[in-house]
Amino acid sequence: MRELAVGVFVILFRIWGRKRDMHIHGTIEGQMKKLREEIQELQDAIDLGDRKAGMDAVGDTIAVLCQMCLIYGWSVAGCCWLALKDIWPRTGRMFNGVFIKDE
């Protein structure tokens, strides 16, 4: 598949959500439940070594996060910017495949 900018997918996920009145009838509790389901699907795909299912689960997870932003009225880019500002200056080390930040 041709690479598209992530922003294009965010816009398409928001359109999908608005067409289904996610911003009106969706709840954070419902989206959190869905997010846990998608994360479990990702774990299952990783455990099975199923690359395609893993990629689908990552996309589904991003879609749910976009719906949560829609419900809250948050900008996905704004959320990413806040996270990047927080993690960019962090120092730390890798340990057992995980980045451990310095205190």
C-alpha distances in whole Angstrom, upper triangle without the diagonal:
4,6,9,12,14,16,14,13,17,18,16,18,21,21,21,23,26,25,27,29,28,30,33,33,31,33,32,33,31,28,29,30,26,25,27,26,22,24,25,22,21,24,24,20,21,25,23,21,18,15,13,16,16,13,13,17,16,14,17,19,18,18,22,23,22,24,27,27,27,30,32,31,29,26,23,24,27,27,25,27,30,28,27,31,32,30,30,34,34,36,36,35,32,34,33,29,30,31,34,35,39,41
4,6,10,12,14,13,13,16,17,16,18,21,21,21,24,26,26,27,30,29,30,33,34,32,33,33,35,32,29,31,32,28,27,29,28,24,25,28,25,23,26,27,23,24,27,26,24,21,18,16,19,19,15,16,19,17,15,19,21,19,19,23,23,22,24,27,26,27,30,31,30,28,25,22,22,26,26,23,26,29,27,26,30,31,30,29,33,33,35,35,34,33,35,34,30,31,31,34,35,39,41
4,7,9,12,10,11,14,15,15,16,19,20,20,23,25,25,27,29,27,28,32,32,30,32,30,33,31,27,29,30,27,25,27,27,23,24,26,24,22,25,26,23,23,27,26,23,21,18,16,19,18,14,15,18,16,14,17,19,16,17,21,21,19,22,25,24,24,28,29,27,25,22,19,19,22,23,20,22,25,24,22,26,28,26,25,29,30,31,32,31,30,32,31,28,28,28,31,32,35,38
4,6,8,7,8,11,12,12,14,16,17,17,20,21,22,24,26,24,25,29,30,27,29,28,31,29,25,27,28,25,24,26,26,22,23,26,24,22,25,27,24,24,28,28,25,23,20,18,20,19,15,16,18,16,13,16,18,15,15,19,19,17,20,22,21,21,25,26,24,22,19,17,16,20,20,18,20,23,22,21,24,26,25,25,28,29,31,32,32,31,33,33,29,29,28,32,32,35,37
4,5,6,7,9,10,11,13,15,16,17,19,21,22,24,25,23,24,27,29,26,28,27,29,28,24,26,28,25,23,26,26,22,23,26,25,22,26,27,25,25,29,29,27,25,21,20,21,20,16,17,19,16,14,17,17,14,15,18,17,15,18,20,19,19,23,23,22,20,16,14,13,16,17,15,16,20,19,18,21,23,22,22,25,26,29,30,30,29,32,32,28,27,27,30,29,33,35
4,5,5,6,9,10,11,12,14,15,17,18,20,21,23,21,21,25,26,23,24,23,26,24,21,22,24,21,19,22,23,19,20,23,22,19,23,25,22,23,26,27,25,23,20,18,19,18,14,15,16,13,11,14,14,10,11,15,13,12,15,17,15,16,20,20,19,17,14,11,10,14,14,12,14,17,16,16,19,21,20,20,24,24,27,28,28,27,30,30,26,25,24,27,27,30,32
4,5,5,6,9,10,11,12,14,15,16,18,20,21,19,19,23,24,22,23,22,25,24,21,22,25,22,20,24,24,21,22,25,24,22,25,27,25,26,30,30,28,26,23,22,22,21,17,18,18,16,13,15,15,12,12,15,13,11,14,16,14,14,18,18,17,14,11,9,8,12,13,11,13,16,17,16,19,21,21,21,24,26,28,30,31,30,32,32,29,27,27,29,29,32,33
4,5,5,6,9,10,11,12,14,15,17,19,20,19,19,23,24,22,24,23,26,25,21,24,25,22,21,25,24,21,23,26,24,23,26,28,25,26,30,30,28,26,23,21,22,21,17,17,18,16,13,15,16,13,12,16,15,12,15,17,16,15,19,20,18,17,14,12,12,15,16,15,17,20,20,20,23,25,24,24,28,29,32,33,34,32,35,35,31,30,29,32,32,35,37
4,5,5,6,8,10,10,12,14,15,17,18,17,17,21,22,20,21,21,23,22,18,20,22,19,18,21,21,17,19,22,20,19,23,24,22,23,27,27,25,23,20,18,18,18,14,13,15,13,9,11,12,9,9,12,12,10,12,15,14,14,17,19,17,16,14,11,12,16,16,15,17,20,19,20,23,24,24,24,28,29,31,32,32,31,33,33,29,28,28,31,31,34,35
4,5,5,6,9,10,11,12,14,15,16,14,15,18,20,17,19,18,21,20,16,18,20,18,16,20,20,17,19,22,21,20,23,25,23,24,28,28,27,25,22,20,20,19,16,15,16,13,11,12,12,8,8,11,10,7,9,12,10,10,14,15,14,12,10,8,9,12,12,12,15,17,17,18,20,22,22,23,26,27,30,31,32,31,33,32,29,27,27,29,29,32,34
4,5,5,6,9,10,10,12,14,15,14,14,18,19,18,20,20,23,21,18,21,23,20,19,23,23,20,22,25,24,23,27,28,26,28,31,31,30,28,25,23,23,22,19,18,19,17,14,14,15,12,10,13,13,9,11,14,12,11,14,16,14,13,11,10,11,14,15,15,17,19,20,20,23,25,25,25,29,30,33,34,35,34,36,36,33,31,31,33,33,36,37
4,5,5,6,9,10,11,13,14,13,14,18,19,17,20,20,23,20,18,20,22,19,18,22,21,19,21,24,22,22,25,26,25,26,30,30,29,26,23,21,21,20,17,16,17,16,12,13,14,12,9,12,13,10,11,14,13,12,15,17,16,16,14,12,14,17,18,17,20,22,22,23,26,27,27,28,32,32,35,36,37,35,37,37,33,32,32,34,34,38,39
4,5,5,6,9,10,11,12,11,12,15,16,14,16,16,19,17,14,17,18,15,15,18,18,15,18,21,19,19,23,24,22,24,27,27,27,24,22,20,19,19,16,14,15,13,10,10,11,9,6,9,10,7,7,11,11,10,12,15,14,14,13,11,13,16,16,16,19,21,20,22,24,25,26,27,30,31,34,34,35,33,35,34,31,30,30,32,32,36,37
4,5,5,6,9,10,10,9,9,13,14,13,15,15,18,17,14,17,19,16,16,20,20,18,20,23,22,22,25,27,26,27,30,31,30,28,26,23,23,22,20,18,18,17,14,13,14,11,8,10,10,7,7,10,9,7,10,12,11,11,10,10,13,15,15,16,18,20,20,22,24,25,26,27,31,31,34,35,36,35,37,37,33,32,31,33,33,36,37
4,5,5,6,9,10,10,11,13,15,14,17,18,21,19,17,20,21,19,19,23,22,20,23,26,24,24,28,29,28,30,33,33,32,29,27,25,24,24,21,19,20,19,15,15,16,14,11,13,14,10,10,13,13,10,13,15,14,15,14,14,16,18,18,19,22,23,24,25,28,29,30,31,34,35,38,39,40,39,40,40,36,35,35,37,37,40,41
4,6,5,7,9,9,11,13,14,13,16,17,19,17,15,18,19,16,17,20,19,18,21,23,21,22,25,26,25,27,30,30,30,27,25,22,21,22,19,17,17,17,14,13,14,13,9,11,13,10,9,13,13,11,13,16,15,16,16,15,18,20,20,21,23,25,25,26,29,30,30,32,35,35,38,39,40,38,39,39,35,34,34,37,37,40,41
4,5,5,6,5,7,10,10,9,12,13,16,14,12,15,16,14,15,18,18,17,20,22,21,22,25,26,25,27,30,30,30,28,26,24,22,22,21,18,18,17,15,13,14,13,9,9,11,9,6,10,10,8,9,13,12,14,14,14,17,19,18,19,22,23,23,25,28,28,29,31,34,34,37,38,39,37,39,38,35,33,34,35,35,39,39
4,5,5,6,6,8,10,10,13,15,18,16,15,18,19,17,18,22,22,20,23,26,25,25,29,30,29,31,34,34,34,31,30,27,26,26,24,21,21,21,18,16,17,16,12,13,14,11,9,12,12,8,10,13,12,14,14,15,18,19,19,21,23,24,25,27,29,30,31,33,36,36,40,40,41,40,42,41,38,36,36,38,38,41,41
4,6,8,9,10,11,12,16,18,20,17,16,20,21,18,20,23,22,21,25,27,25,26,30,30,29,32,34,34,34,31,30,27,26,26,24,22,22,22,19,17,19,18,14,15,17,14,12,15,15,12,13,17,16,18,18,18,21,23,23,24,27,28,28,30,32,33,34,36,39,39,42,43,44,43,44,43,40,39,39,41,41,44,44
4,5,8,9,9,9,13,15,17,14,14,18,18,16,18,21,20,19,23,24,23,25,28,28,28,30,33,33,33,30,29,26,25,25,24,21,21,21,18,16,18,17,13,13,16,13,11,14,15,12,12,16,16,18,19,19,22,23,23,25,27,28,28,30,33,33,34,36,39,39,42,43,43,42,43,42,39,38,38,40,40,43,44
4,5,5,6,7,11,14,16,14,13,17,18,16,18,21,21,21,24,26,25,26,29,30,30,32,35,35,35,33,32,29,27,28,26,23,23,23,20,18,19,18,15,14,16,14,10,12,13,10,10,13,13,16,17,18,21,22,22,24,26,27,28,30,32,32,33,35,39,39,42,43,44,42,43,43,40,38,38,40,40,43,43
4,5,5,4,8,10,13,11,10,14,15,13,15,18,18,18,20,22,22,23,26,27,27,29,32,32,33,30,29,27,25,25,24,21,20,20,18,15,16,15,12,11,12,10,7,9,10,7,7,11,11,14,15,15,19,20,19,21,24,24,24,27,29,29,30,32,35,35,38,39,40,39,40,39,37,35,35,36,36,39,39
4,6,6,8,10,13,12,11,15,17,16,17,20,20,20,22,25,25,26,28,30,30,32,34,35,35,33,32,30,28,27,26,23,22,22,20,18,17,16,14,12,13,11,8,9,9,6,5,8,8,11,13,14,18,18,17,20,22,22,23,26,27,28,29,31,34,34,38,39,40,39,40,40,37,35,35,36,36,38,38
4,6,9,11,14,13,13,16,18,17,19,22,22,22,25,27,27,28,31,32,32,34,36,37,38,35,35,32,30,30,29,26,25,25,23,20,20,20,17,15,16,14,11,12,13,9,7,10,11,14,17,18,21,21,21,24,26,26,27,29,31,31,33,35,38,38,41,42,43,42,43,43,40,38,38,39,39,41,41
4,7,10,12,10,11,14,15,15,17,19,20,20,23,25,25,26,29,30,30,33,34,35,36,34,33,31,29,29,28,25,24,24,22,19,19,19,16,14,16,15,11,12,14,11,9,12,13,16,19,20,23,23,22,25,27,27,27,30,32,32,33,36,38,38,41,42,43,42,43,42,40,37,38,39,39,41,41
4,7,9,7,7,11,12,11,13,16,16,17,19,21,21,23,25,26,27,29,31,32,33,31,30,28,26,25,25,22,20,21,19,16,16,16,13,11,12,12,8,8,11,9,7,10,12,14,17,17,21,21,19,22,25,24,24,27,29,29,30,32,35,35,38,38,39,38,39,38,36,34,34,35,35,38,38
4,5,5,6,9,10,11,12,14,15,16,18,20,21,22,24,26,27,29,30,32,33,31,31,29,26,26,25,23,21,21,20,17,16,16,15,11,12,13,9,8,11,10,7,9,12,14,17,17,21,20,19,21,24,23,23,26,28,27,28,31,34,33,36,36,37,37,37,36,34,32,32,33,33,36,35
4,5,5,6,9,10,10,12,14,15,16,18,20,21,22,24,25,26,28,30,31,29,29,28,25,24,24,22,19,19,19,16,14,15,14,10,10,12,9,6,9,10,7,8,12,13,15,15,19,18,16,19,21,20,20,23,25,24,25,28,30,30,33,33,34,33,33,33,31,29,29,29,29,32,31
4,5,5,6,9,10,11,13,14,15,17,19,20,21,23,25,26,27,29,30,29,29,28,25,24,24,22,19,20,20,17,15,16,16,12,12,14,12,10,13,14,11,12,16,16,19,19,22,22,19,21,24,23,22,26,27,26,27,30,32,31,34,34,35,33,33,33,31,29,29,30,30,33,32
4,5,5,6,9,10,11,12,14,16,17,19,20,21,23,25,26,27,29,27,27,26,23,22,23,20,17,18,18,15,14,15,14,10,12,13,11,9,13,13,11,13,16,17,20,19,22,23,20,22,25,24,24,27,29,28,28,31,34,33,35,35,36,34,34,33,32,30,30,31,32,35,34
4,5,5,6,9,10,10,12,14,15,16,18,20,21,22,24,25,26,25,24,23,20,20,20,17,15,15,15,12,10,12,10,6,8,10,8,6,10,11,9,11,14,15,17,15,19,19,17,19,22,21,20,23,26,25,25,28,31,30,32,32,33,32,32,31,29,27,28,29,29,32,32
4,5,5,6,9,10,10,12,14,15,16,18,20,21,22,24,25,24,24,23,20,19,20,18,15,15,16,13,10,12,12,8,9,12,10,8,12,14,12,13,16,16,18,16,20,20,17,18,22,20,19,22,25,23,23,27,29,28,30,30,30,29,29,28,26,24,25,26,26,29,29
4,5,5,6,9,10,11,13,14,15,17,19,20,21,23,24,23,24,23,19,19,20,18,14,16,16,13,11,14,13,10,12,14,13,11,15,16,15,16,19,19,21,20,23,23,20,22,25,24,23,26,28,26,27,30,32,31,33,32,32,31,30,29,27,26,27,28,29,32,32
4,5,5,6,9,10,11,12,14,15,17,18,20,21,22,21,21,20,16,16,17,14,11,13,13,9,8,11,10,7,10,12,11,10,14,15,14,16,19,19,20,18,21,22,19,21,24,24,22,25,28,26,26,29,32,31,33,32,32,30,30,29,27,25,27,28,29,33,33
4,5,5,6,9,10,11,12,14,15,17,18,20,21,19,19,19,16,14,15,13,10,10,11,8,6,9,9,6,8,11,10,10,13,15,14,15,18,17,18,16,19,20,17,17,21,21,19,21,24,23,23,25,28,27,29,28,29,27,27,26,23,22,23,24,25,29,29
4,5,5,6,9,10,10,12,14,15,16,18,20,19,19,19,16,14,16,15,11,12,14,11,9,12,13,10,11,15,14,13,16,18,17,18,21,20,22,19,22,23,19,20,24,23,20,23,26,24,24,27,29,27,29,28,28,26,26,24,22,21,22,24,25,28,29
4,5,5,6,9,10,11,12,14,15,17,18,17,18,17,13,13,15,13,9,12,13,10,9,13,13,10,13,16,15,15,18,19,19,20,23,22,23,21,24,25,22,22,26,26,23,26,29,27,27,29,32,30,32,31,30,28,28,26,24,23,25,26,28,32,32
4,5,5,6,9,10,10,12,14,15,16,15,15,14,11,10,11,9,6,8,9,6,6,9,10,8,11,13,13,14,17,18,18,20,22,21,21,19,21,23,20,20,24,24,21,23,27,25,24,27,30,28,30,29,29,26,26,24,22,21,23,25,27,30,31
4,5,5,6,9,10,11,12,14,15,14,15,15,12,10,12,11,7,8,11,9,7,10,12,11,12,15,15,15,18,20,20,21,23,22,22,19,21,23,19,19,23,22,20,22,25,23,22,25,28,26,27,26,25,23,23,21,19,18,20,22,23,27,28
4,5,5,6,9,10,10,12,14,13,15,15,11,10,13,12,9,11,13,11,10,14,15,13,15,18,18,18,21,23,23,24,26,25,26,23,25,26,23,23,26,26,23,25,28,27,25,28,31,29,30,28,27,25,24,21,20,19,22,23,26,29,30
4,5,5,6,9,10,11,12,11,12,12,8,8,10,9,6,9,11,9,10,13,14,13,15,18,18,19,21,23,23,25,27,26,26,23,25,27,24,23,27,27,24,26,30,28,27,29,32,30,31,30,29,26,25,23,21,21,23,26,28,31,33
4,5,5,6,9,10,10,9,10,10,7,5,8,8,5,7,10,9,9,12,14,13,15,17,18,19,21,23,24,25,27,25,25,21,23,25,22,21,25,25,22,23,27,26,24,26,29,27,28,27,25,22,22,20,18,18,20,22,25,28,30
4,5,5,6,9,10,10,11,13,10,8,11,12,9,10,14,13,12,15,17,16,17,20,21,21,23,26,26,27,29,27,27,24,26,27,24,23,27,27,23,25,28,26,24,27,29,27,28,26,24,21,20,18,16,16,19,21,24,27,29
4,5,5,6,8,8,11,12,9,8,12,12,10,12,15,14,14,17,18,18,20,22,23,23,26,28,28,29,31,30,30,27,29,30,27,26,30,30,27,28,32,30,28,30,33,31,31,29,28,24,23,21,19,20,23,25,28,31,33
4,5,5,6,5,7,8,6,5,9,9,8,10,13,13,13,16,18,18,19,22,23,24,26,27,28,30,31,30,29,26,28,30,27,25,29,30,26,27,31,30,28,30,32,30,31,29,27,24,24,21,19,20,22,25,28,31,33
4,5,5,6,7,10,8,6,10,12,10,11,14,15,14,17,19,19,20,23,24,25,27,29,30,31,32,30,30,26,28,29,26,25,28,29,25,26,29,28,25,27,30,28,28,26,24,21,20,17,15,16,19,22,25,28,31
4,6,8,10,13,11,10,13,15,13,14,18,18,17,20,22,22,23,26,27,27,29,31,32,33,35,33,33,29,31,33,29,28,31,31,28,29,32,31,28,30,33,30,30,28,26,22,21,17,16,18,21,23,27,30,32
4,5,9,11,9,9,13,14,13,15,18,18,18,21,23,23,24,27,28,29,31,33,33,35,36,35,34,31,32,34,31,30,33,34,30,31,35,33,31,33,35,33,33,31,29,25,24,21,19,21,24,27,30,33,35
4,6,9,9,8,11,13,13,14,17,18,18,20,22,23,24,26,28,29,31,32,34,35,36,34,33,30,31,33,30,28,32,33,29,30,33,32,29,31,33,31,31,29,27,23,23,20,18,20,23,26,29,32,34
4,6,5,6,9,10,11,12,14,15,16,18,20,21,23,24,26,27,29,30,32,33,34,33,32,28,30,32,30,28,31,32,29,29,33,32,30,31,34,33,33,31,29,26,25,22,20,22,25,28,30,34,36
4,6,5,6,9,10,11,12,14,15,17,18,20,21,23,24,26,27,29,30,32,33,31,29,26,27,30,27,25,28,30,27,27,31,30,28,29,32,30,31,29,28,24,25,22,19,21,23,26,29,33,35
4,5,5,6,9,10,11,12,14,15,16,18,20,21,23,25,26,27,29,31,31,30,28,25,26,29,27,25,29,30,27,28,31,31,29,30,33,32,33,32,30,27,28,25,22,23,26,29,31,35,37
4,5,5,6,9,10,10,12,14,15,16,18,20,21,22,24,25,27,29,30,28,28,24,26,29,26,25,28,29,27,27,31,31,29,30,33,32,33,32,30,27,27,25,22,23,25,28,30,34,36
4,5,5,6,9,10,10,12,14,15,17,18,20,21,23,24,26,27,28,27,26,22,24,26,24,22,25,26,23,24,28,27,25,27,30,28,29,28,26,23,24,21,18,19,21,25,27,30,32
4,5,5,6,9,10,11,12,14,15,17,19,20,21,23,25,26,27,25,23,20,21,24,22,20,23,25,22,23,26,26,24,25,29,28,29,28,27,24,25,23,20,20,22,25,27,31,33
4,5,5,6,9,10,10,12,14,15,17,18,20,21,23,25,25,24,23,20,21,24,22,21,24,26,23,24,28,28,26,28,31,30,32,31,30,27,28,26,23,23,25,28,29,33,35
4,5,5,6,9,10,10,12,14,15,16,18,20,21,23,24,23,22,19,21,23,21,19,23,24,22,23,26,26,24,26,29,28,30,29,28,25,26,24,21,21,23,25,27,31,32
4,5,5,6,9,10,11,12,14,15,17,18,20,21,22,20,19,16,18,20,18,16,20,21,18,19,23,23,21,23,26,25,27,26,25,23,24,22,19,19,20,23,24,28,30
4,5,5,6,9,10,10,12,14,15,16,19,20,21,19,18,14,16,19,17,16,20,21,19,20,24,24,23,24,28,27,29,29,28,26,27,26,23,22,23,26,27,31,32
4,5,5,6,9,10,11,13,14,15,17,19,20,19,18,15,18,20,18,17,21,22,20,22,25,25,24,26,29,29,31,30,30,28,29,27,24,23,25,27,28,32,33
4,5,5,6,9,10,11,13,14,15,17,18,17,16,13,16,18,15,15,19,19,17,19,22,22,21,23,26,25,27,27,27,25,26,25,22,20,22,24,25,28,29
4,5,5,6,9,10,11,12,14,15,16,14,13,10,13,15,13,12,16,17,15,17,20,20,19,21,25,24,27,27,27,25,26,26,23,21,22,24,25,28,29
4,5,5,6,9,10,11,13,14,15,14,14,11,14,16,14,14,18,19,18,20,23,23,23,24,28,28,30,30,31,29,30,29,26,25,25,28,28,32,33
4,5,5,6,9,10,11,12,14,13,14,11,15,16,14,15,18,19,18,20,23,22,23,25,28,27,30,30,30,29,30,29,26,24,25,27,27,31,31
4,5,5,6,9,10,11,12,11,11,8,12,13,10,11,15,15,14,16,19,19,19,21,25,24,27,27,28,27,28,27,25,23,23,24,24,28,28
4,5,5,6,9,10,10,9,9,7,10,12,10,11,15,15,15,17,20,20,21,22,26,26,29,29,30,29,31,31,28,26,25,27,27,30,31
4,5,5,6,9,10,10,11,10,13,14,13,15,18,18,18,20,23,23,24,26,29,29,32,32,33,32,33,33,30,28,28,30,30,33,33
4,5,5,6,8,8,10,9,13,13,11,14,16,16,16,19,21,21,22,24,27,27,30,30,31,31,32,31,29,27,26,28,27,30,30
4,5,5,6,5,6,6,10,10,9,11,14,14,14,17,19,19,20,22,25,25,29,30,31,31,32,32,30,27,26,28,27,30,30
4,6,5,6,8,9,12,12,12,14,17,17,18,20,22,22,24,26,29,29,32,33,35,34,36,36,33,31,30,31,31,34,34
4,6,8,10,12,15,15,14,17,19,18,19,22,23,24,25,27,30,30,34,34,36,35,36,36,34,31,31,32,31,34,34
4,5,9,11,14,12,11,15,17,16,17,20,21,21,23,25,28,28,31,32,34,34,35,36,33,30,30,30,29,32,31
4,7,9,12,11,11,14,16,15,17,20,20,21,23,25,28,28,32,33,35,35,37,37,35,32,31,32,30,33,33
4,6,9,7,7,11,12,12,13,16,17,17,20,21,24,25,28,30,32,32,33,34,32,29,27,28,27,30,29
4,5,5,6,9,10,11,12,14,15,17,19,20,23,24,27,29,31,31,33,34,31,28,27,28,27,29,29
4,5,5,6,9,10,11,12,14,15,17,18,21,22,25,27,28,28,30,30,27,25,24,25,24,27,28
4,5,5,6,9,10,10,12,14,15,16,19,20,24,25,27,27,30,30,27,25,23,25,24,26,27
4,5,5,6,9,10,10,12,14,15,18,19,23,25,27,27,30,31,28,25,24,25,23,25,26
4,5,5,6,9,10,11,12,14,17,18,21,23,25,25,27,28,25,22,21,22,20,23,23
4,5,5,6,9,10,10,12,15,16,19,21,22,22,25,26,23,20,19,20,19,22,22
4,5,5,6,9,10,10,13,15,18,21,23,23,26,28,25,22,20,21,19,21,22
4,6,5,6,9,10,12,14,17,19,22,23,25,27,24,21,19,19,17,19,19
4,5,5,6,8,11,11,15,17,19,19,22,23,21,17,15,16,14,17,17
4,5,5,6,9,10,13,16,18,18,21,23,20,18,15,16,14,17,18
4,6,6,7,9,13,16,19,20,23,25,23,20,17,17,15,16,17
4,6,7,8,11,14,16,18,20,23,21,17,14,14,12,13,14
4,6,5,9,11,13,14,17,19,17,14,11,12,9,11,13
4,6,9,11,14,15,19,21,19,16,13,14,11,13,15
4,7,10,13,16,19,22,20,17,13,13,10,11,12
4,7,10,12,15,18,17,14,10,10,6,7,9
4,7,10,13,16,16,13,9,8,6,6,9
4,7,9,13,13,10,7,5,4,5,8
4,6,10,10,8,6,5,7,8,11
4,7,6,5,4,6,9,11,14
4,5,5,6,7,10,12,15
4,6,8,10,13,15,18
4,7,9,13,16,19
4,6,10,13,15
4,6,10,12
4,7,9
4,6
4
